[in-house]
Amino acid sequence: MADDETNAASSQGLKDLNTTQQSGVRYLGMIIQTLQKAFIQFGGTGTTATGGAATLPANPVGFVTATLPNGTVVKIPYYS
């Protein structure tokens, strides 16, 4: 009988551990989503961009594409 009780306790302990791990993974996913919203997401480069009335001091080599925390996609010029 003691072995049955030990096995039942071990089984319950594994279920509790599994539940805790699943919660940890879920919360980690939520943290990642929050961080992605808080920081600029860079997505690539381009050689042209539209908008903006200011004249650049020289021709840029290209543009880095970034997504701002509010979801707006912008192109940032870079020079050689």
C-alpha positions as CSV (number, residue, x, y, z in Angstrom):
1,M,0.0,0.0,0.0
2,A,2.9,2.4,0.7
3,D,4.1,1.9,-2.8
4,D,0.7,2.9,-4.3
5,E,0.7,6.0,-2.2
6,T,4.2,6.9,-3.2
7,N,3.4,6.4,-6.9
8,A,0.2,8.5,-6.6
9,A,2.2,11.3,-4.9
10,S,4.9,11.1,-7.6
11,S,2.3,11.2,-10.4
12,Q,0.6,14.2,-8.8
13,G,4.0,15.9,-8.5
14,L,4.7,15.4,-12.2
15,K,1.3,16.8,-13.1
16,D,2.0,19.9,-10.9
17,L,5.5,20.3,-12.5
18,N,3.9,20.0,-16.0
19,T,1.3,22.6,-15.2
20,T,4.0,25.0,-13.8
21,Q,6.1,24.5,-17.0
22,Q,3.1,25.2,-19.3
23,S,2.3,28.4,-17.3
24,G,6.0,29.5,-17.6
25,V,6.0,29.0,-21.4
26,R,2.7,30.9,-21.7
27,Y,4.0,33.9,-19.6
28,L,7.3,33.9,-21.5
29,G,5.3,34.2,-24.7
30,M,3.4,37.2,-23.2
31,I,6.7,38.8,-22.2
32,I,8.1,38.4,-25.7
33,Q,5.0,40.0,-27.2
34,T,5.3,43.0,-24.8
35,L,8.9,43.5,-25.6
36,Q,8.2,43.4,-29.4
37,K,5.7,46.2,-28.9
38,A,8.1,48.2,-26.8
39,F,11.1,48.3,-29.1
40,I,11.7,49.2,-32.8
41,Q,11.6,46.1,-35.0
42,F,14.1,46.3,-37.9
43,G,13.0,44.5,-41.0
44,G,15.3,45.1,-43.9
45,T,16.9,47.7,-46.2
46,G,15.9,49.6,-49.3
47,T,17.4,52.1,-51.8
48,T,14.5,54.5,-52.0
49,A,12.0,56.1,-49.6
50,T,9.0,58.4,-50.0
51,G,7.9,61.4,-47.9
52,G,9.7,64.0,-46.0
53,A,10.5,67.5,-47.2
54,A,14.0,67.9,-45.9
55,T,16.9,67.6,-48.3
56,L,19.5,65.1,-47.2
57,P,23.1,66.4,-47.1
58,A,24.2,63.7,-49.5
59,N,22.7,60.7,-51.3
60,P,22.2,57.9,-48.8
61,V,23.6,54.4,-49.7
62,G,20.2,52.9,-48.6
63,F,17.5,52.8,-46.0
64,V,16.9,50.6,-43.0
65,T,13.3,49.6,-42.6
66,A,12.0,49.8,-39.0
67,T,8.7,49.2,-37.4
68,L,8.0,51.6,-34.5
69,P,6.2,50.4,-31.3
70,N,2.9,51.9,-32.6
71,G,3.1,49.7,-35.8
72,T,4.3,52.5,-38.2
73,V,6.9,51.4,-40.7
74,V,9.6,53.9,-41.4
75,K,12.7,54.0,-43.5
76,I,15.9,55.4,-42.0
77,P,18.6,56.5,-44.4
78,Y,22.2,55.3,-44.0
79,Y,25.4,56.7,-45.6
80,S,28.7,55.2,-46.5
